[in-house]
Amino acid sequence: MEVRNISPLGDSLELDNSAIAGKALKRSMNAGDAFKTTLLDQPKTISRGELVSITTKSGSIQVVMQGVAMTDGKLGQQIRVKNSQSERIINAKVVGQAAVEIL
């Protein structure tokens, strides 16, 4: 076991494994490096070219159509999506794996 002084890391040090699980690194790390929250990022949820379900809601009516992601996207991020039927490019919010919602 190695003992280290972690006080210079301040609040950016992440000791909770559940906060680290499922995250992506912004850059590579060396063995023994501390997991800092500043090095962690949300993983990519949708990849460019991926087929997605586009959902839009108006009151009690919900319409779902198919589209293709024009850019990569993370959960909560706005991306450009091409509607497969109309060929229009729209902006939509990533709400899940292969799922977007029109803003």
C-alpha positions in Angstrom: 0.0 0.0 0.0 1.2 3.5 -0.8 0.5 6.5 1.4 0.1 9.8 -0.4 -0.6 13.4 0.7 -3.8 14.3 -1.1 -4.4 17.7 0.4 -3.0 19.6 -2.7 -5.8 18.0 -4.8 -8.6 19.8 -2.8 -12.2 19.1 -3.8 -11.3 17.7 -7.2 -10.4 14.3 -5.8 -13.0 11.6 -6.2 -13.1 8.9 -3.6 -16.5 7.5 -4.3 -16.5 4.6 -6.9 -20.1 5.1 -7.8 -19.3 8.7 -9.0 -16.5 7.3 -11.2 -18.4 4.3 -12.7 -19.7 4.8 -16.2 -17.7 8.0 -16.8 -15.1 8.6 -19.6 -11.7 10.0 -19.1 -11.0 13.3 -20.9 -7.3 12.3 -21.2 -5.2 9.2 -20.4 -3.9 8.6 -16.8 -0.9 6.8 -15.4 -1.1 3.9 -12.9 -1.4 5.3 -9.4 -2.9 8.7 -10.5 -5.7 10.0 -8.4 -9.2 10.2 -10.0 -10.0 13.9 -10.2 -13.5 15.0 -11.1 -11.9 17.4 -13.6 -10.6 14.4 -15.6 -14.0 12.7 -15.8 -16.7 13.3 -18.4 -20.0 11.9 -19.3 -19.6 9.1 -21.9 -20.9 9.5 -25.5 -24.5 8.3 -25.6 -25.1 8.6 -29.4 -22.5 8.3 -32.2 -22.5 10.2 -35.5 -24.4 8.1 -38.1 -26.3 6.1 -35.5 -30.0 5.5 -36.1 -32.1 7.3 -33.4 -35.7 7.7 -32.4 -36.9 11.3 -32.6 -39.7 12.1 -30.2 -41.8 15.3 -30.0 -44.7 16.1 -27.7 -47.5 18.6 -27.8 -50.0 18.3 -24.9 -51.2 14.7 -24.8 -49.9 13.9 -28.3 -46.6 12.3 -28.9 -45.0 11.6 -32.3 -42.0 9.3 -32.8 -40.0 9.1 -36.0 -36.7 7.7 -37.1 -33.6 9.7 -37.8 -29.8 9.7 -38.1 -27.5 11.5 -35.7 -25.3 14.0 -37.6 -23.0 14.5 -34.6 -21.9 12.6 -31.5 -23.8 13.4 -28.3 -23.9 13.0 -24.6 -26.9 12.7 -22.3 -28.6 16.2 -22.1 -26.6 17.6 -25.0 -28.1 19.2 -28.1 -27.2 17.5 -31.4 -28.2 17.8 -35.1 -30.3 14.9 -36.4 -31.5 14.2 -39.9 -35.2 13.1 -40.1 -35.2 9.9 -42.2 -38.6 10.7 -43.8 -38.4 14.4 -44.5 -34.6 14.6 -44.9 -34.7 17.8 -42.7 -31.9 18.4 -40.3 -33.2 19.4 -36.8 -31.8 20.2 -33.4 -32.7 17.7 -30.7 -31.7 16.9 -27.1 -30.1 13.5 -26.3 -32.5 11.8 -23.8 -31.1 8.3 -23.8 -29.3 5.6 -25.8 -30.4 6.1 -29.5 -33.1 8.5 -28.3 -33.5 12.3 -28.9 -36.3 14.8 -28.2 -37.1 17.8 -30.4 -36.5 21.0 -28.5 
